[in-house]
Amino acid sequence: MGAAVVDSLLQPTRLLVARRTAPPEFAGMWEFPGGKVEPGETCEAALLRELEEELGIRAVLGSEIEGPGHQGWQLNAVAAMRVWLAEVADGEPAPLQDHDEVRWVLLDPSHELEALPWIPADRPILTALRAEAAARRVS
């Protein structure tokens, strides 16, 4: 599972992005932070744990960004990922594990966000996130 960490669950304008350090084929590419569910964990509990381990933040989860598949967003032939909106509740995001840089970028596609080299499987999620964020700003 992954998190689209935004500056506000109600009116998101910025997204926290994380640059991978491994595996080699994804090193230097940007992604939604997150990780795997451990035995006995719910997806939501695992995501909150991963955000604390990877970024040093406690977060509040919002709604899930629904993917096209029954298990969310297809990553490759065998894996899929569910993604939730999240907002920082405590802590300052830092690249503690799996990443060498984190930064806040505007959700507006004409800015830096679109120009970043994203992991290809995350691009459709990014498109859905921007559409959801735009809808929230209008309401």
N, CA, C and O atoms as CSV, one atom per row, in Angstrom:
chain,resi,resn,atom,element,x,y,z
A,1,MET,N,N,0.826,-1.182,0.000
A,1,MET,CA,C,0.000,0.000,0.000
A,1,MET,C,C,0.868,1.242,0.000
A,1,MET,O,O,2.051,1.200,0.335
A,2,GLY,N,N,0.247,2.354,-0.387
A,2,GLY,CA,C,0.991,3.591,-0.484
A,2,GLY,C,C,0.173,4.757,0.030
A,2,GLY,O,O,-1.036,4.648,0.233
A,3,ALA,N,N,0.853,5.877,0.236
A,3,ALA,CA,C,0.193,7.081,0.740
A,3,ALA,C,C,0.466,8.254,-0.196
A,3,ALA,O,O,1.599,8.490,-0.615
A,4,ALA,N,N,-0.587,8.969,-0.504
A,4,ALA,CA,C,-0.474,10.265,-1.160
A,4,ALA,C,C,-0.554,11.280,-0.028
A,4,ALA,O,O,-1.637,11.744,0.327
A,5,VAL,N,N,0.613,11.622,0.538
A,5,VAL,CA,C,0.667,12.544,1.674
A,5,VAL,C,C,0.504,13.958,1.123
A,5,VAL,O,O,1.344,14.449,0.369
A,6,VAL,N,N,-0.595,14.598,1.515
A,6,VAL,CA,C,-0.906,15.947,1.040
A,6,VAL,C,C,-0.881,16.929,2.198
A,6,VAL,O,O,-0.902,16.533,3.364
A,7,ASP,N,N,-0.835,18.218,1.864
A,7,ASP,CA,C,-0.768,19.246,2.898
A,7,ASP,C,C,-2.088,19.429,3.625
A,7,ASP,O,O,-2.104,19.961,4.735
A,8,SER,N,N,-3.198,19.001,3.031
A,8,SER,CA,C,-4.521,19.102,3.657
A,8,SER,C,C,-5.437,18.067,3.039
A,8,SER,O,O,-5.550,17.986,1.816
A,9,LEU,N,N,-6.094,17.273,3.876
A,9,LEU,CA,C,-7.061,16.306,3.358
A,9,LEU,C,C,-8.285,17.004,2.775
A,9,LEU,O,O,-8.914,16.484,1.854
A,10,LEU,N,N,-8.626,18.179,3.305
A,10,LEU,CA,C,-9.819,18.884,2.844
A,10,LEU,C,C,-9.591,19.649,1.546
A,10,LEU,O,O,-10.435,19.620,0.650
A,11,GLN,N,N,-8.455,20.334,1.443
A,11,GLN,CA,C,-8.154,21.150,0.260
A,11,GLN,C,C,-6.684,20.959,-0.130
A,11,GLN,O,O,-5.873,21.865,0.060
A,12,PRO,N,N,-6.339,19.796,-0.669
A,12,PRO,CA,C,-4.932,19.530,-0.967
A,12,PRO,C,C,-4.391,20.387,-2.111
A,12,PRO,O,O,-5.012,20.514,-3.166
A,13,THR,N,N,-3.216,20.970,-1.870
A,13,THR,CA,C,-2.545,21.749,-2.915
A,13,THR,C,C,-1.113,21.270,-3.151
A,13,THR,O,O,-0.530,21.539,-4.202
A,14,ARG,N,N,-0.541,20.552,-2.160
A,14,ARG,CA,C,0.825,20.058,-2.287
A,14,ARG,C,C,0.884,18.583,-1.937
A,14,ARG,O,O,0.090,18.090,-1.135
A,15,LEU,N,N,1.835,17.880,-2.546
A,15,LEU,CA,C,2.047,16.454,-2.344
A,15,LEU,C,C,3.476,16.229,-1.870
A,15,LEU,O,O,4.410,16.838,-2.391
A,16,LEU,N,N,3.647,15.354,-0.880
A,16,LEU,CA,C,4.966,14.950,-0.430
A,16,LEU,C,C,5.424,13.785,-1.302
A,16,LEU,O,O,4.768,12.744,-1.348
A,17,VAL,N,N,6.542,13.960,-1.990
A,17,VAL,CA,C,7.054,12.903,-2.857
A,17,VAL,C,C,8.372,12.386,-2.295
A,17,VAL,O,O,9.090,13.102,-1.597
A,18,ALA,N,N,8.679,11.117,-2.614
A,18,ALA,CA,C,9.868,10.467,-2.069
A,18,ALA,C,C,10.664,9.820,-3.202
A,18,ALA,O,O,10.093,9.169,-4.077
A,19,ARG,N,N,11.990,10.005,-3.179
A,19,ARG,CA,C,12.848,9.445,-4.220
A,19,ARG,C,C,13.482,8.146,-3.732
A,19,ARG,O,O,14.128,8.119,-2.685
A,20,ARG,N,N,13.298,7.083,-4.484
A,20,ARG,CA,C,13.774,5.736,-4.143
A,20,ARG,C,C,15.296,5.641,-4.232
A,20,ARG,O,O,15.939,6.329,-5.025
A,21,THR,N,N,15.850,4.765,-3.392
A,21,THR,CA,C,17.268,4.443,-3.467
A,21,THR,C,C,17.495,3.035,-4.012
A,21,THR,O,O,18.607,2.713,-4.432
A,22,ALA,N,N,16.461,2.190,-4.014
A,22,ALA,CA,C,16.586,0.806,-4.478
A,22,ALA,C,C,15.188,0.304,-4.839
A,22,ALA,O,O,14.202,0.900,-4.406
A,23,PRO,N,N,15.077,-0.742,-5.595
A,23,PRO,CA,C,16.099,-1.507,-6.292
A,23,PRO,C,C,16.709,-0.692,-7.424
A,23,PRO,O,O,16.199,0.375,-7.766
A,24,PRO,N,N,17.806,-1.193,-8.013
A,24,PRO,CA,C,18.526,-0.398,-9.013
A,24,PRO,C,C,17.652,0.135,-10.151
A,24,PRO,O,O,17.875,1.250,-10.621
A,25,GLU,N,N,16.674,-0.634,-10.596
A,25,GLU,CA,C,15.844,-0.172,-11.714
A,25,GLU,C,C,14.927,0.995,-11.340
A,25,GLU,O,O,14.412,1.679,-12.224
A,26,PHE,N,N,14.718,1.229,-10.039
A,26,PHE,CA,C,13.869,2.343,-9.598
A,26,PHE,C,C,14.640,3.414,-8.818
A,26,PHE,O,O,14.064,4.438,-8.450
A,27,ALA,N,N,15.914,3.196,-8.565
A,27,ALA,CA,C,16.719,4.177,-7.817
A,27,ALA,C,C,16.722,5.507,-8.566
A,27,ALA,O,O,16.946,5.553,-9.775
A,28,GLY,N,N,16.471,6.582,-7.829
A,28,GLY,CA,C,16.429,7.915,-8.419
A,28,GLY,C,C,15.062,8.313,-8.952
A,28,GLY,O,O,14.878,9.436,-9.420
A,29,MET,N,N,14.098,7.392,-8.884
A,29,MET,CA,C,12.743,7.695,-9.343
A,29,MET,C,C,11.877,8.044,-8.132
A,29,MET,O,O,12.169,7.652,-7.002
A,30,TRP,N,N,10.813,8.787,-8.399
A,30,TRP,CA,C,9.930,9.281,-7.341
A,30,TRP,C,C,8.717,8.385,-7.227
A,30,TRP,O,O,8.290,7.758,-8.197
A,31,GLU,N,N,8.158,8.336,-6.002
A,31,GLU,CA,C,7.033,7.438,-5.739
A,31,GLU,C,C,6.183,7.953,-4.588
A,31,GLU,O,O,6.515,8.928,-3.913
A,32,PHE,N,N,5.066,7.250,-4.397
A,32,PHE,CA,C,4.252,7.421,-3.199
A,32,PHE,C,C,4.869,6.530,-2.126
A,32,PHE,O,O,5.051,5.337,-2.368
A,33,PRO,N,N,5.199,7.066,-0.940
A,33,PRO,CA,C,5.789,6.231,0.103
A,33,PRO,C,C,4.793,5.189,0.593
A,33,PRO,O,O,3.580,5.367,0.481
A,34,GLY,N,N,5.320,4.116,1.129
A,34,GLY,CA,C,4.468,3.046,1.647
A,34,GLY,C,C,5.263,1.764,1.759
A,34,GLY,O,O,6.492,1.787,1.817
A,35,GLY,N,N,4.562,0.649,1.789
A,35,GLY,CA,C,5.260,-0.623,1.919
A,35,GLY,C,C,4.310,-1.788,1.996
A,35,GLY,O,O,3.162,-1.721,1.554
A,36,LYS,N,N,4.819,-2.855,2.569
A,36,LYS,CA,C,4.076,-4.107,2.616
A,36,LYS,C,C,3.328,-4.264,3.935
A,36,LYS,O,O,3.723,-3.729,4.971
A,37,VAL,N,N,2.244,-5.012,3.856
A,37,VAL,CA,C,1.447,-5.355,5.033
A,37,VAL,C,C,2.079,-6.579,5.696
A,37,VAL,O,O,2.323,-7.598,5.050
A,38,GLU,N,N,2.335,-6.457,6.990
A,38,GLU,CA,C,2.875,-7.582,7.761
A,38,GLU,C,C,1.724,-8.484,8.204
A,38,GLU,O,O,0.582,-8.033,8.295
A,39,PRO,N,N,2.020,-9.763,8.482
A,39,PRO,CA,C,0.964,-10.664,8.969
A,39,PRO,C,C,0.262,-10.079,10.195
A,39,PRO,O,O,0.910,-9.616,11.134
A,40,GLY,N,N,-1.063,-10.109,10.170
A,40,GLY,CA,C,-1.866,-9.612,11.288
A,40,GLY,C,C,-2.192,-8.131,11.223
A,40,GLY,O,O,-2.956,-7.641,12.055
A,41,GLU,N,N,-1.638,-7.402,10.262
A,41,GLU,CA,C,-1.909,-5.970,10.130
A,41,GLU,C,C,-3.030,-5.718,9.125
A,41,GLU,O,O,-3.214,-6.475,8.172
A,42,THR,N,N,-3.767,-4.648,9.358
A,42,THR,CA,C,-4.678,-4.152,8.329
A,42,THR,C,C,-3.845,-3.294,7.375
A,42,THR,O,O,-2.740,-2.872,7.714
A,43,CYS,N,N,-4.374,-3.042,6.198
A,43,CYS,CA,C,-3.666,-2.174,5.249
A,43,CYS,C,C,-3.420,-0.799,5.859
A,43,CYS,O,O,-2.332,-0.240,5.723
A,44,GLU,N,N,-4.428,-0.258,6.527
A,44,GLU,CA,C,-4.313,1.084,7.094
A,44,GLU,C,C,-3.262,1.141,8.201
A,44,GLU,O,O,-2.468,2.080,8.257
A,45,ALA,N,N,-3.255,0.137,9.081
A,45,ALA,CA,C,-2.261,0.108,10.160
A,45,ALA,C,C,-0.855,-0.049,9.590
A,45,ALA,O,O,0.088,0.574,10.078
A,46,ALA,N,N,-0.714,-0.875,8.567
A,46,ALA,CA,C,0.592,-1.065,7.937
A,46,ALA,C,C,1.080,0.235,7.303
A,46,ALA,O,O,2.259,0.575,7.401
A,47,LEU,N,N,0.180,0.953,6.659
A,47,LEU,CA,C,0.571,2.202,6.015
A,47,LEU,C,C,1.026,3.233,7.045
A,47,LEU,O,O,2.032,3.911,6.836
A,48,LEU,N,N,0.309,3.355,8.136
A,48,LEU,CA,C,0.714,4.283,9.193
A,48,LEU,C,C,2.078,3.898,9.763
A,48,LEU,O,O,2.906,4.769,10.031
A,49,ARG,N,N,2.316,2.595,9.948
A,49,ARG,CA,C,3.618,2.116,10.440
A,49,ARG,C,C,4.723,2.447,9.440
A,49,ARG,O,O,5.783,2.941,9.822
A,50,GLU,N,N,4.472,2.174,8.162
A,50,GLU,CA,C,5.471,2.440,7.126
A,50,GLU,C,C,5.819,3.925,7.042
A,50,GLU,O,O,6.987,4.274,6.874
A,51,LEU,N,N,4.828,4.796,7.155
A,51,LEU,CA,C,5.098,6.236,7.100
A,51,LEU,C,C,5.978,6.672,8.262
A,51,LEU,O,O,6.842,7.535,8.106
A,52,GLU,N,N,5.757,6.074,9.423
A,52,GLU,CA,C,6.595,6.418,10.576
A,52,GLU,C,C,8.015,5.892,10.380
A,52,GLU,O,O,8.983,6.595,10.671
A,53,GLU,N,N,8.144,4.644,9.883
A,53,GLU,CA,C,9.475,4.058,9.682
A,53,GLU,C,C,10.245,4.758,8.559
A,53,GLU,O,O,11.427,5.061,8.717
A,54,GLU,N,N,9.584,5.017,7.427
A,54,GLU,CA,C,10.261,5.565,6.254
A,54,GLU,C,C,10.496,7.067,6.327
A,54,GLU,O,O,11.521,7.566,5.863
A,55,LEU,N,N,9.530,7.792,6.919
A,55,LEU,CA,C,9.579,9.257,6.870
A,55,LEU,C,C,9.616,9.935,8.231
A,55,LEU,O,O,9.821,11.146,8.312
A,56,GLY,N,N,9.418,9.169,9.304
A,56,GLY,CA,C,9.445,9.751,10.638
A,56,GLY,C,C,8.225,10.598,10.970
A,56,GLY,O,O,8.308,11.513,11.789
A,57,ILE,N,N,7.094,10.299,10.338
A,57,ILE,CA,C,5.872,11.078,10.591
A,57,ILE,C,C,4.763,10.183,11.109
A,57,ILE,O,O,4.684,8.995,10.796
A,58,ARG,N,N,3.914,10.798,11.911
A,58,ARG,CA,C,2.614,10.184,12.236
A,58,ARG,C,C,1.621,10.864,11.324
A,58,ARG,O,O,1.657,12.081,11.144
A,59,ALA,N,N,0.736,10.073,10.750
A,59,ALA,CA,C,-0.200,10.609,9.767
A,59,ALA,C,C,-1.631,10.238,10.106
A,59,ALA,O,O,-1.898,9.315,10.875
A,60,VAL,N,N,-2.534,10.985,9.511
A,60,VAL,CA,C,-3.970,10.699,9.553
A,60,VAL,C,C,-4.341,10.291,8.141
A,60,VAL,O,O,-4.010,10.986,7.180
A,61,LEU,N,N,-5.028,9.165,8.015
A,61,LEU,CA,C,-5.433,8.712,6.691
A,61,LEU,C,C,-6.781,9.294,6.301
A,61,LEU,O,O,-7.675,9.443,7.134
A,62,GLY,N,N,-6.909,9.617,5.034
A,62,GLY,CA,C,-8.175,10.057,4.458
A,62,GLY,C,C,-8.762,8.928,3.642
A,62,GLY,O,O,-8.609,7.755,3.984
A,63,SER,N,N,-9.429,9.282,2.571
A,63,SER,CA,C,-10.083,8.288,1.729
A,63,SER,C,C,-9.068,7.561,0.857
A,63,SER,O,O,-7.970,8.057,0.604
A,64,GLU,N,N,-9.455,6.391,0.411
A,64,GLU,CA,C,-8.630,5.628,-0.520
A,64,GLU,C,C,-8.801,6.208,-1.925
A,64,GLU,O,O,-9.904,6.589,-2.316
A,65,ILE,N,N,-7.717,6.269,-2.669
A,65,ILE,CA,C,-7.784,6.646,-4.080
A,65,ILE,C,C,-8.058,5.347,-4.824
A,65,ILE,O,O,-7.156,4.543,-5.058
A,66,GLU,N,N,-9.306,5.163,-5.186
A,66,GLU,CA,C,-9.742,3.889,-5.757
A,66,GLU,C,C,-9.033,3.606,-7.069
A,66,GLU,O,O,-8.996,4.451,-7.964
A,67,GLY,N,N,-8.471,2.408,-7.174
A,67,GLY,CA,C,-7.808,1.982,-8.392
A,67,GLY,C,C,-8.767,1.239,-9.304
A,67,GLY,O,O,-9.884,0.914,-8.902
A,68,PRO,N,N,-8.341,0.971,-10.518
A,68,PRO,CA,C,-9.209,0.306,-11.486
A,68,PRO,C,C,-9.386,-1.180,-11.228
A,68,PRO,O,O,-10.348,-1.772,-11.716
A,69,GLY,N,N,-8.484,-1.800,-10.474
A,69,GLY,CA,C,-8.572,-3.232,-10.203
A,69,GLY,C,C,-9.183,-3.516,-8.850
A,69,GLY,O,O,-9.336,-2.613,-8.028
A,70,HIS,N,N,-9.533,-4.771,-8.617
A,70,HIS,CA,C,-10.140,-5.131,-7.331
A,70,HIS,C,C,-9.147,-5.020,-6.178
A,70,HIS,O,O,-9.558,-4.951,-5.019
A,71,GLN,N,N,-7.834,-5.001,-6.478
A,71,GLN,CA,C,-6.823,-4.813,-5.442
A,71,GLN,C,C,-6.124,-3.468,-5.573
A,71,GLN,O,O,-5.031,-3.280,-5.038
A,72,GLY,N,N,-6.742,-2.542,-6.273
A,72,GLY,CA,C,-6.164,-1.207,-6.383
A,72,GLY,C,C,-5.492,-0.966,-7.714
A,72,GLY,O,O,-6.096,-1.152,-8.770
A,73,TRP,N,N,-4.228,-0.546,-7.659
A,73,TRP,CA,C,-3.456,-0.129,-8.827
A,73,TRP,C,C,-2.435,-1.195,-9.168
A,73,TRP,O,O,-1.641,-1.585,-8.312
A,74,GLN,N,N,-2.440,-1.667,-10.393
A,74,GLN,CA,C,-1.517,-2.708,-10.830
A,74,GLN,C,C,-0.102,-2.146,-10.919
A,74,GLN,O,O,0.130,-1.146,-11.598
A,75,LEU,N,N,0.847,-2.791,-10.231
A,75,LEU,CA,C,2.246,-2.378,-10.253
A,75,LEU,C,C,3.040,-3.141,-11.303
A,75,LEU,O,O,3.888,-2.585,-12.001
A,76,ASN,N,N,2.738,-4.427,-11.391
A,76,ASN,CA,C,3.382,-5.295,-12.384
A,76,ASN,C,C,2.473,-6.504,-12.581
A,76,ASN,O,O,1.317,-6.478,-12.158
A,77,ALA,N,N,2.964,-7.542,-13.202
A,77,ALA,CA,C,2.121,-8.698,-13.522
A,77,ALA,C,C,1.570,-9.412,-12.288
A,77,ALA,O,O,0.541,-10.084,-12.370
A,78,VAL,N,N,2.243,-9.273,-11.153
A,78,VAL,CA,C,1.821,-10.024,-9.969
A,78,VAL,C,C,1.456,-9.170,-8.751
A,78,VAL,O,O,0.906,-9.694,-7.783
A,79,ALA,N,N,1.749,-7.880,-8.779
A,79,ALA,CA,C,1.534,-7.050,-7.590
A,79,ALA,C,C,0.638,-5.851,-7.892
A,79,ALA,O,O,0.662,-5.283,-8.984
A,80,ALA,N,N,-0.148,-5.494,-6.889
A,80,ALA,CA,C,-1.006,-4.307,-6.963
A,80,ALA,C,C,-0.824,-3.514,-5.681
A,80,ALA,O,O,-0.301,-4.028,-4.693
A,81,MET,N,N,-1.256,-2.264,-5.700
A,81,MET,CA,C,-1.094,-1.388,-4.541
A,81,MET,C,C,-2.371,-0.587,-4.322
A,81,MET,O,O,-2.954,-0.042,-5.260
A,82,ARG,N,N,-2.786,-0.529,-3.078
A,82,ARG,CA,C,-3.866,0.370,-2.680
A,82,ARG,C,C,-3.224,1.646,-2.151
A,82,ARG,O,O,-2.165,1.598,-1.525
A,83,VAL,N,N,-3.871,2.799,-2.403
A,83,VAL,CA,C,-3.298,4.095,-2.028
A,83,VAL,C,C,-4.349,4.921,-1.288
A,83,VAL,O,O,-5.499,5.015,-1.718
A,84,TRP,N,N,-3.936,5.515,-0.172
A,84,TRP,CA,C,-4.806,6.388,0.617
A,84,TRP,C,C,-4.249,7.799,0.627
A,84,TRP,O,O,-3.035,7.999,0.570
A,85,LEU,N,N,-5.130,8.762,0.698
A,85,LEU,CA,C,-4.719,10.127,1.014
A,85,LEU,C,C,-4.282,10.140,2.471
A,85,LEU,O,O,-4.844,9.413,3.291
A,86,ALA,N,N,-3.298,10.949,2.801
A,86,ALA,CA,C,-2.819,11.058,4.174
A,86,ALA,C,C,-2.360,12.485,4.411
A,86,ALA,O,O,-1.968,13.196,3.486
A,87,GLU,N,N,-2.419,12.883,5.670
A,87,GLU,CA,C,-1.957,14.209,6.089
A,87,GLU,C,C,-1.049,14.030,7.297
A,87,GLU,O,O,-1.332,13.210,8.171
A,88,VAL,N,N,0.032,14.785,7.352
A,88,VAL,CA,C,0.963,14.715,8.482
A,88,VAL,C,C,0.268,15.230,9.732
A,88,VAL,O,O,-0.256,16.344,9.743
A,89,ALA,N,N,0.263,14.408,10.798
A,89,ALA,CA,C,-0.302,14.816,12.080
A,89,ALA,C,C,0.805,15.261,13.039
A,89,ALA,O,O,0.589,16.126,13.888
A,90,ASP,N,N,2.001,14.657,12.893
A,90,ASP,CA,C,3.100,14.991,13.785
A,90,ASP,C,C,4.416,14.587,13.120
A,90,ASP,O,O,4.504,13.544,12.473
A,91,GLY,N,N,5.417,15.414,13.287
A,91,GLY,CA,C,6.744,15.120,12.748
A,91,GLY,C,C,7.033,15.909,11.488
A,91,GLY,O,O,6.138,16.473,10.858
A,92,GLU,N,N,8.299,15.933,11.142
A,92,GLU,CA,C,8.773,16.598,9.923
A,92,GLU,C,C,9.281,15.501,8.990
A,92,GLU,O,O,10.211,14.777,9.345
A,93,PRO,N,N,8.691,15.367,7.809
A,93,PRO,CA,C,9.105,14.285,6.900
A,93,PRO,C,C,10.596,14.333,6.581
A,93,PRO,O,O,11.147,15.388,6.267
A,94,ALA,N,N,11.240,13.162,6.668
A,94,ALA,CA,C,12.664,13.024,6.362
A,94,ALA,C,C,12.886,11.659,5.709
A,94,ALA,O,O,12.147,10.717,5.998
A,95,PRO,N,N,13.881,11.535,4.841
A,95,PRO,CA,C,14.153,10.253,4.184
A,95,PRO,C,C,14.935,9.303,5.098
A,95,PRO,O,O,16.164,9.266,5.052
A,96,LEU,N,N,14.223,8.542,5.920
A,96,LEU,CA,C,14.866,7.667,6.894
A,96,LEU,C,C,15.188,6.283,6.349
A,96,LEU,O,O,16.215,5.706,6.707
A,97,GLN,N,N,14.330,5.740,5.490
A,97,GLN,CA,C,14.516,4.406,4.911
A,97,GLN,C,C,14.034,4.421,3.476
A,97,GLN,O,O,13.038,5.071,3.158
A,98,ASP,N,N,14.733,3.711,2.609
A,98,ASP,CA,C,14.306,3.468,1.226
A,98,ASP,C,C,14.337,4.688,0.317
A,98,ASP,O,O,14.130,4.551,-0.889
A,99,HIS,N,N,14.590,5.881,0.859
A,99,HIS,CA,C,14.586,7.102,0.061
A,99,HIS,C,C,15.804,7.951,0.425
A,99,HIS,O,O,16.329,7.867,1.535
A,100,ASP,N,N,16.248,8.784,-0.548
A,100,ASP,CA,C,17.348,9.698,-0.241
A,100,ASP,C,C,16.906,11.155,-0.256
A,100,ASP,O,O,17.686,12.048,0.073
A,101,GLU,N,N,15.641,11.398,-0.642
A,101,GLU,CA,C,15.122,12.763,-0.629
A,101,GLU,C,C,13.600,12.709,-0.561
A,101,GLU,O,O,12.962,11.845,-1.162
A,102,VAL,N,N,13.038,13.651,0.184
A,102,VAL,CA,C,11.599,13.897,0.167
A,102,VAL,C,C,11.395,15.392,-0.046
A,102,VAL,O,O,12.206,16.205,0.397
A,103,ARG,N,N,10.318,15.745,-0.719
A,103,ARG,CA,C,10.029,17.176,-0.910
A,103,ARG,C,C,8.537,17.359,-1.165
A,103,ARG,O,O,7.841,16.459,-1.635
A,104,TRP,N,N,8.081,18.558,-0.835
A,104,TRP,CA,C,6.712,18.960,-1.125
A,104,TRP,C,C,6.690,19.608,-2.508
A,104,TRP,O,O,7.520,20.464,-2.813
A,105,VAL,N,N,5.742,19.197,-3.336
A,105,VAL,CA,C,5.581,19.799,-4.655
A,105,VAL,C,C,4.102,20.142,-4.868
A,105,VAL,O,O,3.212,19.486,-4.327
A,106,LEU,N,N,3.866,21.175,-5.663
A,106,LEU,CA,C,2.494,21.553,-5.974
A,106,LEU,C,C,1.820,20.457,-6.785
A,106,LEU,O,O,2.456,19.809,-7.617
A,107,LEU,N,N,0.525,20.252,-6.538
A,107,LEU,CA,C,-0.228,19.253,-7.291
A,107,LEU,C,C,-0.545,19.698,-8.711
A,107,LEU,O,O,-0.904,18.876,-9.554
A,108,ASP,N,N,-0.416,20.978,-8.978
A,108,ASP,CA,C,-0.678,21.502,-10.317
A,108,ASP,C,C,0.235,20.794,-11.322
A,108,ASP,O,O,1.455,20.816,-11.160
A,109,PRO,N,N,-0.339,20.161,-12.366
A,109,PRO,CA,C,0.491,19.390,-13.297
A,109,PRO,C,C,1.448,20.231,-14.138
A,109,PRO,O,O,2.363,19.678,-14.749
A,110,SER,N,N,1.270,21.524,-14.187
A,110,SER,CA,C,2.183,22.339,-14.988
A,110,SER,C,C,3.469,22.656,-14.229
A,110,SER,O,O,4.367,23.295,-14.777
A,111,HIS,N,N,3.563,22.224,-12.997
A,111,HIS,CA,C,4.734,22.520,-12.180
A,111,HIS,C,C,5.677,21.315,-12.085
A,111,HIS,O,O,5.627,20.401,-12.907
A,112,GLU,N,N,6.502,21.338,-11.104
A,112,GLU,CA,C,7.561,20.362,-10.885
A,112,GLU,C,C,7.073,18.919,-10.832
A,112,GLU,O,O,7.780,18.012,-11.271
A,113,LEU,N,N,5.896,18.700,-10.309
A,113,LEU,CA,C,5.368,17.343,-10.115
A,113,LEU,C,C,5.408,16.520,-11.395
A,113,LEU,O,O,5.868,15.378,-11.380
A,114,GLU,N,N,4.945,17.069,-12.470
A,114,GLU,CA,C,4.883,16.345,-13.737
A,114,GLU,C,C,6.273,16.064,-14.292
A,114,GLU,O,O,6.478,15.047,-14.955
A,115,ALA,N,N,7.221,16.942,-14.035
A,115,ALA,CA,C,8.565,16.797,-14.594
A,115,ALA,C,C,9.416,15.760,-13.862
A,115,ALA,O,O,10.427,15.311,-14.401
A,116,LEU,N,N,9.033,15.373,-12.655
A,116,LEU,CA,C,9.817,14.398,-11.905
A,116,LEU,C,C,9.785,13.036,-12.593
A,116,LEU,O,O,8.765,12.654,-13.166
A,117,PRO,N,N,10.909,12.296,-12.539
A,117,PRO,CA,C,10.910,10.938,-13.096
A,117,PRO,C,C,10.217,9.968,-12.128
A,117,PRO,O,O,10.835,9.465,-11.191
A,118,TRP,N,N,8.946,9.720,-12.368
A,118,TRP,CA,C,8.133,8.845,-11.513
A,118,TRP,C,C,8.333,7.383,-11.879
A,118,TRP,O,O,8.602,7.054,-13.034
A,119,ILE,N,N,8.201,6.511,-10.891
A,119,ILE,CA,C,8.099,5.085,-11.178
A,119,ILE,C,C,6.884,4.929,-12.089
A,119,ILE,O,O,5.804,5.411,-11.749
A,120,PRO,N,N,7.032,4.272,-13.228
A,120,PRO,CA,C,5.938,4.226,-14.208
A,120,PRO,C,C,4.587,3.773,-13.644
A,120,PRO,O,O,3.554,4.322,-14.027
A,121,ALA,N,N,4.572,2.801,-12.759
A,121,ALA,CA,C,3.309,2.302,-12.214
A,121,ALA,C,C,2.590,3.347,-11.368
A,121,ALA,O,O,1.382,3.238,-11.159
A,122,ASP,N,N,3.308,4.359,-10.876
A,122,ASP,CA,C,2.682,5.398,-10.039
A,122,ASP,C,C,2.045,6.522,-10.858
A,122,ASP,O,O,1.246,7.291,-10.322
A,123,ARG,N,N,2.379,6.630,-12.129
A,123,ARG,CA,C,1.831,7.730,-12.953
A,123,ARG,C,C,0.300,7.727,-13.014
A,123,ARG,O,O,-0.298,8.789,-12.845
A,124,PRO,N,N,-0.368,6.583,-13.248
A,124,PRO,CA,C,-1.840,6.619,-13.268
A,124,PRO,C,C,-2.438,7.031,-11.922
A,124,PRO,O,O,-3.493,7.665,-11.880
A,125,ILE,N,N,-1.775,6.676,-10.833
A,125,ILE,CA,C,-2.241,7.063,-9.502
A,125,ILE,C,C,-2.119,8.575,-9.352
A,125,ILE,O,O,-3.005,9.225,-8.798
A,126,LEU,N,N,-1.028,9.124,-9.846
A,126,LEU,CA,C,-0.806,10.565,-9.810
A,126,LEU,C,C,-1.911,11.301,-10.568
A,126,LEU,O,O,-2.406,12.328,-10.105
A,127,THR,N,N,-2.292,10.781,-11.717
A,127,THR,CA,C,-3.375,11.382,-12.506
A,127,THR,C,C,-4.680,11.373,-11.723
A,127,THR,O,O,-5.392,12.376,-11.687
A,128,ALA,N,N,-4.997,10.235,-11.092
A,128,ALA,CA,C,-6.223,10.138,-10.291
A,128,ALA,C,C,-6.175,11.075,-9.091
A,128,ALA,O,O,-7.182,11.694,-8.746
A,129,LEU,N,N,-5.015,11.181,-8.457
A,129,LEU,CA,C,-4.849,12.080,-7.310
A,129,LEU,C,C,-5.083,13.530,-7.713
A,129,LEU,O,O,-5.789,14.263,-7.021
A,130,ARG,N,N,-4.494,13.947,-8.828
A,130,ARG,CA,C,-4.675,15.332,-9.262
A,130,ARG,C,C,-6.135,15.623,-9.561
A,130,ARG,O,O,-6.616,16.711,-9.244
A,131,ALA,N,N,-6.851,14.685,-10.160
A,131,ALA,CA,C,-8.275,14.880,-10.441
A,131,ALA,C,C,-9.064,14.998,-9.135
A,131,ALA,O,O,-9.944,15.849,-9.011
A,132,GLU,N,N,-8.743,14.139,-8.166
A,132,GLU,CA,C,-9.446,14.197,-6.871
A,132,GLU,C,C,-9.136,15.500,-6.150
A,132,GLU,O,O,-10.035,16.118,-5.581
A,133,ALA,N,N,-7.885,15.924,-6.163
A,133,ALA,CA,C,-7.503,17.172,-5.498
A,133,ALA,C,C,-8.203,18.364,-6.138
A,133,ALA,O,O,-8.661,19.263,-5.433
A,134,ALA,N,N,-8.291,18.384,-7.461
A,134,ALA,CA,C,-8.963,19.476,-8.163
A,134,ALA,C,C,-10.436,19.518,-7.793
A,134,ALA,O,O,-11.001,20.597,-7.615
A,135,ALA,N,N,-11.063,18.351,-7.675
A,135,ALA,CA,C,-12.476,18.292,-7.304
A,135,ALA,C,C,-12.692,18.808,-5.883
A,135,ALA,O,O,-13.682,19.488,-5.614
A,136,ARG,N,N,-11.773,18.490,-4.975
A,136,ARG,CA,C,-11.895,18.966,-3.586
A,136,ARG,C,C,-11.710,20.481,-3.501
A,136,ARG,O,O,-12.354,21.141,-2.687
A,137,ARG,N,N,-10.831,21.030,-4.339
A,137,ARG,CA,C,-10.611,22.477,-4.301
A,137,ARG,C,C,-11.823,23.231,-4.837
A,137,ARG,O,O,-12.079,24.362,-4.423
A,138,VAL,N,N,-12.577,22.614,-5.758
A,138,VAL,CA,C,-13.758,23.254,-6.328
A,138,VAL,C,C,-14.922,23.218,-5.341
A,138,VAL,O,O,-15.696,24.172,-5.265
A,139,SER,N,N,-15.054,22.116,-4.575
A,139,SER,CA,C,-16.211,21.977,-3.682
A,139,SER,C,C,-16.184,22.909,-2.519
A,139,SER,O,O,-17.097,22.893,-1.694
